[in-house]
Amino acid sequence: MSGYRYEYVTFLSDYGLSDEFVGVCHGVMLSIAPELKIIDITHGIQAQNIREGAMILAQSVRFMPKAVHLAIIDPSVGSLRKSLVIETGDGSALVGPDNGLLAMAAMKLGGATACREIANADLMITPPSKTFHGRDIFAPAAAHLAKGVPIAEFGPEVPVASLVAEAIPQPRLHDDHYHAQVLHIDRFGNVQLNVTKEEMTAIGLPPKSLLEVRIEGHRKMVMYGETFSAVADGELVVTEDSYGLLAVAVNKGRAAEAFGAQIGSSAIIGAPGSGAAD
């Protein structure tokens, strides 16, 4: 890959795979940088859910090679929100809208060290569509950046301190339980909560404890295990997931259906009988 600054572009979006959007963005990037290698992190982010995308991007980038990380979840496409290229402390780069999607990942990559607005028409498809900036602005920017175009050529400088940040909600401790939130539901129906093992241990509930979990009006007693197989097939279990957060699961089943859980659902997790007066 002679002359390329980055061998890889990673790609995350809410585009799904039933339309042509992901394939078209691939085509645009490879038309500009034919030797580029593209890693699709996921295109299954809930439509327009910036918080979920920001969290999944931030969880994923530290396991990726040094790359341009392209992320597109853009419900305000065509508005005055900025289109950005960002360089980070570890030498990686991020491309996407300035709507909270990128800032958390930038922190995981050593912090944003330089930021430019994508404004150079020579580095995009013109005239850009007002509804498909992924194709016309972000994919070309990612490919040009990977190919070695200096960040200064994309457009005016944007202060890194001005980047829009999407905050992950923190659980609220109340006596012997946490008021929490469902952050993510994966394809196996596992329900990720914004609570850590350390937070549960701090209230006297380490692994092997019996927990009470309440989501969407469902109240269930659940074993706190270290693996899915800590309980019998079909039974509920709470376990620490691969990102260090607690997840409610069913061994060989789907916890999301058992609780009627959705991304953003409120949850209570704690000692049996907890939250009765909440």
N, C-alpha and C positions, 0 to 999 in steps of 0.2 A: 504494500500500500504506500508506494513512494509519494511523499508530499502530503499525506493525510496527517492531520493532527490527532484525530481520534479514529480508532478502528471500528468503534461501535456507537450506535445510537440505540438507547433503550426507549420504549414507547409505551405509554399508559394513556388510556382515554376512557370515556363513557360511550364510545361509538357502537359497541356491540359488534357482532360479526354477521348480522343478517343483511346489512347494507354494504355498499361498496366503499365506505369512507376509509376504513383501515387500509384496504388494498390500494386505493388511490394515493393515500399518503406514502405508502411504501414505494409506489411507482415514481412519485415526484422525487423522493429522496434518492432513489437509485438512478434516476435520470441525471441528477446532478453529480452524484458520487457513486459510480457503478461498483466500486470495490467495497462499499460500506457493508457492514454486518449489522442487522437490525434484530434486537431482542425485544419481543413483545412481552411486557410485564403482565398486563391484563387490559382488556377492553370491555370488561364486565362491571366496571364501576356503575353504581346506580345512577341513572340519568340525572345530570345536573347537580350531583351531590359532591360539592367541592370539598367538604370536610372528609368524607370517606376517601376521595382521591388523594388528598394531601397526606392522610395518614398512611395509606397503602404505599404511596410513593416514598415517604420518609422511611417506612419499614423496609422497603425493598432495595433502595439505592446502595446501602452499605454492603450488599451481597453481589453487586454488579461490578464488572470491570470498569476501569476508568473510561468514561464515555460522555457523550452528550445525552442528557436525560430529557426526552421530549414528553411533555405532559399536556393533555388537552381535555379539560372539562370547563366549558366556557358558556354558561347560560347567558352572559351579557355580550356575546359575540356581536360585533358591529357597533358597540357603544364606545364611549370615550376611555374605557379601561385600556391600559397600555399592553402592548405585546413586547415581551422581554427576552433578552439573552443574558444569562448570569454566569460569571465565572466563580468558582468556589476554592476554598483553601486547600483542598486536596488535589487540585488540578482538573477536576471535572467541570462540566457545564450543565446548565439547565435552560430549557426553552419552553415558553408557554405564556399564558395570560397572567397579568398581575391582579389576581383576584383571591389570593390566599392559598393557591394550589402549590406554589413552589417554595415558600419561605421555610417551612419545616424541613423539607429535604435539603435545602441549602445548609441549614444548621448541622444536619447529620454529615455533611460533606466538608466540614471545616469552616462553615460560614461563607456568606457572599462577600467576595473581595472586589468585584467590579460588576456593573450592571449597565446595559444599554437598551434603549427602546429600539425596536425593529421599525425603522422608518425609511431605509434605503430601498427605493423601488427596484434597483438593479439586483437585489437579493431576494426578491419575491416574485410571484406570478402576478402580472398586472393586466388589467385593473383587478385588485383583489375583490372577491365576493364578499358581501356584507354578512353572509351566513356560513361561510366555510373557510375560516381563517386557518384551520388545520392544514388544508391543502395548499392555500395560496401564500400564507405568511409563515406559519410555524414549521411545517415540514421542509420548505426550502431553507429556512434559517438554520435548522438543525444540520442539514446536509452541507451547507456552505461552511458552517462552523467546523464540522468534522473534517472538511477538506482543507481547512487551514486559513480561512478568511479571518483576519484579526477582529476581535470584538468591537474595536473602535469604529470599524467601517459600517456597522449596522445602523447607527443613529446616535442621537444625543445621549449623554450620560444621565443615568438615573441614580440618585443617592440610595445606597443600599439600605440605609435606615428608613427609607420611605416604603419599602416593600410591604404589601398587604400580607398580613399573617392570619392564618386560620388556626384558632386555638382549639386544642382537644379539651373537652370539658373534664374537670376533675371531680372525682366522687366526693360526696359530702358525708362525713361521719356523723352518725347520730346514735349515741350510746353503744350498742353492740352490733350495729349494722351500718352498711353504706347505702346511700341513695346514689345509684349509678345510672349509666346509660349504655344502650347497645350501640357499639361503634361499627360493627361489621358482622355480616352473616355470610359464611363461605358456601361453596356449592354442596358441601356435606351437611349443611344445616346447623353447623356449630355457631354459637352465639357469643361473640367477643364482647366483653365488658371493659369499661375503663377503670378496672381495679386490678392491682398487682397482688402477687403472693405475699410480698412484704407487708402490704397494707392489711391483709387478712391476718397475718401472724401478729401484727401489732395490736389487734383486738382479741388475741387469744384463740384464733381459729387457724391453726396450721393444717397442712395436708393430713388426711385421715379423719378430719372432723366431719360431723354431720351439719350441713348448712340448710338454711331456708332461703329459697329463691322465689321472688315474686316479680312476674312480668305480665303486663297486659291483663291483670285481673286473675292470673293463675298463680296459685301458691303451692309450691312443691318442696318436699324434703329431698335433698340431693347429697350424695356422698362426695366429699372433696378428695379426689384421688390424684395420683401422679401420672396415670395413663388412662386411656379410654377403657382398657381391659380391666381396670380396677373394679368394675362392676360387671354383672352378667349382661349378655346380649339383650338389647332393648331397654336397658335401664339408664336413667339419667346420671350424669357425673359432671362435676366441676373440675377442671384441670387447668394448669398453666399452659398457655399455647406457646408456639415457637417464637413469639415476640415479647414474651414476659408478661402478658396480660391473661386474666382469667377468662375462660370460655366455658359456657354451659353446653354440654354435648349429650348425645345418646349413643351408647356403644352399638355400632352398626344400625344407627337410626338418625333421626333429624330432630334436634332440640327446638329449632325455630318453630316447627309445626306444633310441638308439644305445648309451647307457651304462646303461640300466636304472635311471636316476636317479629318486629321489623327494625330496620336501621333507624336509630333515634328513639326507640322505645325506652321509657323509664323502667328502671329495675331496682329492686331492693335485695341485697344479699347480706346474710349475717347469721347469727345464732338462731336456732329454732325458737319460734315465738317472737322474733324480732319484728319491729315495725308495726305491731298490732295497733298502736295508738297513732300512727302517722297518717 
